Amino acid sequence: MKKIRIFAFGGNEVSPVGMKDPKTGKGINPDIAMQWRKTAETAKLVADIFEKYPDDLYVMTHGNGPQVGNVLMRAELCRDTLPPLPLDVCVADTQGAMAYMIAQLNNELNIRGIDNIVSGIVTQVVVDKDDPDFKNPSKYIGPSYSKEEADDRTVHNGWVMKLYKKDDKGAEIWRRVVPSPVPSDIVEIDAIEAMLARGIVPVTVGGGGIPVREVMPEIKDGKEVYSCNYGVQFSRAHKAGAKRLKMYTGVEAVIDKDLASALLGNMLLKRAKARGEDVEVSLTIFTGEDGAKLNYQKPDQVDLRKLTLTELEEIYNRKPCPFPAGSMGPKIKAVIEFLKGGGQSAFITKTDLFDETLKGGAGTTVTRE
């Protein structure tokens, strides 16, 4: 049986977190050299896994929170001299840069005599234009602003701004919010499968994927017209009964990378089965914690080591949900969606604890039964 392991890395696997200036005590925004060295550390741990399980196929996905935040900050600092960058372009930028960094895994594999090739795919992920999150955006992105600055961004940039919180002095902190729609399809799925078939390790759906929506055609003067962003149009002669084309255009949104990774796993499994192939697909979400926990950082904290899908759903659906929305919650939801969609097993763990997690001594393992 062919085994495909999907490894979903957080943006922090590339960018070190928690660093502080020893003199000032202020947080440090890691530069490229720091990010490169952190990625090299991650590559060593991944290469260990490749060595231990050489017959398996691998797919890499990643978050881009720290990196896309930097892109937005640069755009903000240059807003008086350069045009703003739409969010879908920011995601595309970070996909390319981070795949380049993650692909240094090639060097680590080469030095060990392993001939896998790691290569990035700039990946578009389809969302529904009528997703409810478009009407009430909920995903905070970018830097913080005062109320006055937020109002200015609303007027001059067209951003949707919401109150984030108040600081220790009671002053309001506002941030930009964008939709976080549910992913429904992956445009480059054929390319991903083609790479896997050649033994190439794809780095894909980075940052959840570039969010795009399907463009519906209009029939005008005997032509089938597809209107995309920025006034760009594509047209062809209209033929009655002809199947419409699959055409896409970008949207301002942020897709959860773990949900996109779960979708990818389900699609690979479904397409393989349709071809009559015997395939097992697993999803591993690498994070900064040794698995999921109840009562996190409290005296009665409980490690969740082994669960079935039914058991995990029961815990997740408790009111209130015991998994924080901004951290473990989306990962648990992705695991549930992956297993309900046909996945065999899913893991939440730290990169250096992968092997111990497979043995049941670390991380969280969830199975369908």
C-alpha positions as CSV (number, residue, x, y, z in Angstrom):
1,M,0.0,0.0,0.0
2,K,1.3,3.4,-0.9
3,K,1.5,5.8,2.0
4,I,1.3,9.6,1.7
5,R,2.3,11.7,4.7
6,I,1.2,15.4,4.6
7,F,3.3,17.5,6.9
8,A,1.7,20.9,7.8
9,F,4.2,23.2,9.3
10,G,3.4,26.4,11.2
11,G,5.0,29.6,10.0
12,N,7.0,29.4,13.2
13,E,8.9,26.4,11.8
14,V,10.6,28.9,9.5
15,S,10.6,31.9,11.7
16,P,11.8,31.6,15.3
17,V,9.5,33.0,18.0
18,G,9.9,34.4,21.5
19,M,13.2,36.1,20.7
20,K,14.0,39.3,22.8
21,D,16.7,41.9,22.7
22,P,18.9,41.2,25.8
23,K,19.5,44.9,26.3
24,T,16.0,46.3,25.8
25,G,13.8,43.2,26.5
26,K,11.8,44.0,23.4
27,G,10.7,41.4,21.0
28,I,12.9,40.8,17.9
29,N,11.3,40.4,14.5
30,P,13.6,37.6,13.0
31,D,15.5,38.7,9.9
32,I,16.1,36.5,6.8
33,A,19.3,35.0,8.3
34,M,17.5,33.9,11.4
35,Q,14.6,32.5,9.4
36,W,17.0,30.6,7.2
37,R,18.8,29.0,10.1
38,K,15.5,28.1,11.8
39,T,14.4,26.4,8.5
40,A,17.6,24.5,8.3
41,E,17.0,23.2,11.8
42,T,13.5,22.0,10.8
43,A,15.0,20.4,7.6
44,K,17.3,18.3,9.7
45,L,14.4,16.9,11.7
46,V,12.4,16.2,8.5
47,A,15.3,14.5,6.9
48,D,15.5,12.2,10.0
49,I,11.9,11.2,9.2
50,F,12.7,10.6,5.5
51,E,15.6,8.3,6.5
52,K,13.4,6.3,8.8
53,Y,10.5,5.9,6.4
54,P,12.1,6.0,2.9
55,D,9.3,4.2,1.1
56,D,6.7,6.8,1.9
57,L,5.6,9.8,-0.2
58,Y,5.6,13.3,1.4
59,V,3.8,16.6,0.9
60,M,4.8,19.8,2.7
61,T,2.4,22.5,3.6
62,H,3.0,25.6,5.7
63,G,1.5,28.6,7.5
64,N,2.8,32.1,6.7
65,G,1.6,34.2,9.7
66,P,4.9,35.9,10.6
67,Q,6.0,36.2,7.0
68,V,2.8,37.7,5.5
69,G,2.7,40.1,8.5
70,N,6.2,41.4,7.4
71,V,5.0,41.8,3.8
72,L,2.0,43.8,5.0
73,M,4.2,46.0,7.2
74,R,6.5,46.8,4.3
75,A,3.6,47.8,2.2
76,E,2.2,49.9,5.0
77,L,5.5,51.7,5.5
78,C,5.7,52.4,1.8
79,R,2.1,53.4,1.3
80,D,2.9,57.0,0.4
81,T,5.2,56.0,-2.5
82,L,4.1,52.5,-3.7
83,P,0.7,51.1,-4.4
84,P,-0.8,48.8,-1.8
85,L,-0.5,45.0,-2.2
86,P,-3.7,42.9,-2.3
87,L,-3.8,40.1,0.2
88,D,-3.9,37.3,-2.4
89,V,-0.6,38.7,-3.9
90,C,0.9,38.8,-0.4
91,V,0.1,35.1,0.0
92,A,1.6,34.3,-3.4
93,D,4.8,36.2,-2.4
94,T,5.2,34.3,0.8
95,Q,4.5,31.0,-0.9
96,G,7.4,31.5,-3.3
97,A,9.8,32.8,-0.7
98,M,9.0,30.1,2.0
99,A,9.0,27.3,-0.5
100,Y,12.5,28.4,-1.5
101,M,13.5,28.3,2.1
102,I,11.9,25.0,2.9
103,A,13.4,23.5,-0.3
104,Q,16.8,23.7,1.4
105,L,15.7,20.3,2.7
106,N,17.2,19.2,-0.7
107,N,20.6,20.1,0.7
108,E,20.0,18.1,3.9
109,L,18.8,15.1,2.0
110,N,21.7,15.3,-0.5
111,I,24.3,15.3,2.2
112,R,22.7,12.1,3.5
113,G,22.6,10.4,0.1
114,I,18.8,10.7,-0.2
115,D,17.7,11.6,-3.8
116,N,14.3,13.1,-3.1
117,I,13.6,16.5,-4.7
118,V,11.7,19.2,-2.8
119,S,9.9,21.8,-5.0
120,G,7.4,24.5,-4.4
121,I,4.1,25.0,-6.2
122,V,2.4,28.4,-6.1
123,T,-1.0,27.1,-5.2
124,Q,-4.5,28.6,-5.6
125,V,-7.3,27.4,-3.3
126,V,-10.9,27.9,-4.3
127,V,-13.4,29.5,-1.8
128,D,-17.1,30.2,-2.1
129,K,-17.8,33.8,-2.9
130,D,-20.9,33.5,-0.7
131,D,-19.1,32.2,2.3
132,P,-20.6,33.9,5.4
133,D,-17.2,35.2,6.5
134,F,-17.2,37.6,3.5
135,K,-20.1,39.4,5.1
136,N,-18.6,39.5,8.6
137,P,-14.8,39.2,8.3
138,S,-13.2,37.7,11.4
139,K,-9.5,37.2,10.7
140,Y,-7.3,39.8,12.2
141,I,-4.1,40.6,10.2
142,G,-1.3,43.1,10.1
143,P,-0.3,45.8,12.7
144,S,-2.3,47.6,15.3
145,Y,-3.9,51.1,14.9
146,S,-5.6,53.8,16.9
147,K,-9.3,54.5,16.3
148,E,-8.3,57.6,14.2
149,E,-5.8,55.6,12.1
150,A,-8.4,52.8,11.6
151,D,-10.9,55.3,10.4
152,D,-8.4,56.7,7.9
153,R,-7.6,53.2,6.6
154,T,-11.3,52.5,6.1
155,V,-11.8,55.7,4.1
156,H,-8.6,55.7,2.0
157,N,-7.8,52.0,1.7
158,G,-11.3,50.5,1.9
159,W,-10.2,48.1,4.7
160,V,-12.6,46.6,7.2
161,M,-11.4,47.5,10.7
162,K,-12.5,46.1,14.0
163,L,-11.7,46.7,17.6
164,Y,-9.1,44.2,18.6
165,K,-8.7,44.9,22.3
166,K,-7.8,47.7,24.7
167,D,-4.2,48.2,26.0
168,D,-3.2,48.3,29.7
169,K,-4.1,52.0,29.7
170,G,-7.6,51.5,28.3
171,A,-6.7,52.8,24.8
172,E,-8.5,51.1,21.9
173,I,-6.4,48.9,19.6
174,W,-7.9,48.4,16.1
175,R,-6.7,46.0,13.4
176,R,-7.7,45.1,9.9
177,V,-10.0,42.1,9.5
178,V,-10.4,40.0,6.4
179,P,-12.6,37.0,5.6
180,S,-11.4,33.5,6.4
181,P,-13.6,31.3,4.1
182,V,-13.7,27.5,4.0
183,P,-11.5,26.0,1.2
184,S,-13.4,23.9,-1.3
185,D,-11.0,23.0,-4.1
186,I,-7.3,23.2,-5.1
187,V,-6.6,24.5,-8.6
188,E,-3.1,22.9,-9.0
189,I,-4.1,19.4,-7.7
190,D,-3.0,17.8,-11.0
191,A,0.4,19.3,-10.7
192,I,0.7,18.1,-7.1
193,E,-0.2,14.6,-8.1
194,A,2.2,14.7,-11.0
195,M,5.1,15.6,-8.7
196,L,4.2,12.8,-6.3
197,A,4.1,10.3,-9.1
198,R,7.7,11.3,-10.0
199,G,8.8,11.1,-6.4
200,I,9.1,14.8,-6.0
201,V,8.1,16.3,-2.6
202,P,5.7,19.2,-3.3
203,V,5.6,22.3,-1.0
204,T,2.0,23.4,-1.6
205,V,-1.1,25.3,-0.3
206,G,1.3,27.6,1.6
207,G,-0.4,30.0,3.9
208,G,-3.6,28.1,3.2
209,G,-3.3,28.8,-0.5
210,I,-3.9,31.9,-2.6
211,P,-7.6,32.5,-2.1
212,V,-9.5,32.6,-5.4
213,R,-13.1,32.4,-6.5
214,E,-14.6,30.8,-9.6
215,V,-15.7,33.4,-12.2
216,M,-19.1,32.8,-13.8
217,P,-19.4,33.9,-17.4
218,E,-21.8,36.5,-18.9
219,I,-23.2,36.0,-22.3
220,K,-22.8,39.3,-24.3
221,D,-23.3,39.8,-28.0
222,G,-22.7,36.1,-28.8
223,K,-19.6,35.9,-26.6
224,E,-18.9,34.1,-23.3
225,V,-17.2,36.8,-21.1
226,Y,-15.3,36.1,-17.9
227,S,-14.6,39.2,-15.9
228,C,-11.7,39.0,-13.5
229,N,-10.1,41.5,-11.2
230,Y,-8.6,44.9,-12.3
231,G,-10.7,45.1,-15.4
232,V,-9.2,42.0,-17.0
233,Q,-11.6,40.0,-19.2
234,F,-11.4,36.8,-21.2
235,S,-13.9,35.9,-23.9
236,R,-14.7,33.3,-26.5
237,A,-17.5,32.7,-28.9
238,H,-20.6,31.3,-27.1
239,K,-21.9,27.9,-28.1
240,A,-25.3,26.8,-26.8
241,G,-24.8,23.9,-24.4
242,A,-21.1,24.2,-24.2
243,K,-19.5,23.6,-20.8
244,R,-18.3,26.7,-19.1
245,L,-14.6,27.1,-18.5
246,K,-12.9,26.9,-15.1
247,M,-11.7,30.4,-14.6
248,Y,-10.5,32.0,-11.3
249,T,-9.7,35.4,-9.9
250,G,-8.2,36.4,-6.5
251,V,-10.0,37.5,-3.4
252,E,-9.0,39.3,-0.3
253,A,-9.0,36.6,2.3
254,V,-6.9,34.3,4.5
255,I,-7.5,30.6,4.3
256,D,-6.7,28.5,7.4
257,K,-3.6,26.4,6.4
258,D,-4.6,23.4,8.4
259,L,-8.1,23.2,6.8
260,A,-6.4,23.6,3.4
261,S,-4.0,20.7,4.3
262,A,-7.0,18.6,5.4
263,L,-8.7,19.3,2.1
264,L,-5.6,18.4,0.2
265,G,-5.4,15.1,2.0
266,N,-9.0,14.2,1.2
267,M,-8.6,15.2,-2.4
268,L,-5.5,13.0,-2.9
269,L,-7.2,10.1,-1.2
270,K,-10.4,10.4,-3.2
271,R,-8.7,10.8,-6.6
272,A,-6.4,7.8,-5.8
273,K,-9.3,5.6,-5.0
274,A,-11.1,6.7,-8.2
275,R,-8.1,5.4,-10.1
276,G,-8.3,2.1,-8.2
277,E,-5.1,2.8,-6.2
278,D,-4.6,1.5,-2.7
279,V,-3.5,4.5,-0.8
280,E,-3.2,5.5,2.9
281,V,-3.0,9.3,3.6
282,S,-2.1,10.7,7.0
283,L,-2.0,14.4,8.2
284,T,0.5,15.6,10.7
285,I,0.1,19.2,12.0
286,F,3.4,20.3,13.5
287,T,3.1,23.0,16.1
288,G,5.0,24.4,19.1
289,E,3.1,22.1,21.6
290,D,3.4,18.5,22.4
291,G,-0.1,17.7,21.1
292,A,-3.5,18.9,22.1
293,K,-4.4,19.4,25.8
294,L,-7.4,20.1,28.0
295,N,-7.2,22.9,30.6
296,Y,-4.1,24.2,28.8
297,Q,-1.5,25.7,31.2
298,K,-3.7,25.1,34.2
299,P,-2.9,22.9,37.2
300,D,-5.3,20.3,36.0
301,Q,-3.9,20.2,32.4
302,V,-4.5,16.9,30.6
303,D,-2.5,15.6,27.6
304,L,-4.7,14.1,24.9
305,R,-2.6,11.3,23.5
306,K,-4.9,8.8,21.7
307,L,-8.4,9.6,20.5
308,T,-11.0,8.3,18.0
309,L,-12.8,10.7,15.8
310,T,-16.0,10.3,17.8
311,E,-14.2,11.1,21.0
312,L,-12.5,14.2,19.6
313,E,-15.8,15.5,18.1
314,E,-17.5,15.1,21.5
315,I,-14.8,17.2,23.2
316,Y,-14.6,19.8,20.4
317,N,-18.4,20.3,20.5
318,R,-18.5,21.1,24.2
319,K,-19.8,24.5,25.2
320,P,-17.6,26.4,25.4
321,C,-15.1,24.7,23.1
322,P,-12.1,23.8,25.2
323,F,-9.7,24.5,22.4
324,P,-8.8,28.2,21.8
325,A,-10.0,29.7,18.5
326,G,-6.7,31.4,17.9
327,S,-4.4,28.4,18.4
328,M,-5.4,24.8,18.9
329,G,-9.1,25.1,17.8
330,P,-8.5,25.4,14.0
331,K,-6.0,22.4,14.2
332,I,-8.6,20.2,15.9
333,K,-11.3,21.3,13.3
334,A,-8.9,20.4,10.5
335,V,-8.2,16.9,12.0
336,I,-11.9,16.3,12.3
337,E,-12.6,17.4,8.7
338,F,-9.7,15.3,7.4
339,L,-10.8,12.1,9.1
340,K,-14.5,12.6,8.2
341,G,-13.4,13.1,4.6
342,G,-11.7,9.7,4.5
343,G,-8.2,10.2,6.1
344,Q,-6.9,7.3,8.1
345,S,-5.0,9.0,10.9
346,A,-4.0,12.5,12.0
347,F,-1.3,13.7,14.4
348,I,-0.7,17.0,16.3
349,T,2.9,17.2,17.6
350,K,6.3,18.9,17.6
351,T,8.6,18.1,14.7
352,D,11.3,16.6,17.0
353,L,8.6,14.3,18.6
354,F,7.3,12.8,15.4
355,D,8.7,9.3,15.9
356,E,7.7,9.3,19.6
357,T,4.2,10.4,18.6
358,L,3.9,7.4,16.2
359,K,4.7,5.2,19.2
360,G,2.0,6.8,21.3
361,G,4.4,8.4,23.8
362,A,4.0,12.1,22.6
363,G,1.8,14.3,20.7
364,T,-1.9,13.6,19.9
365,T,-3.0,10.7,17.6
366,V,-6.5,10.6,16.2
367,T,-7.9,7.8,14.3
368,R,-11.3,7.2,12.6
369,E,-12.1,4.3,14.9
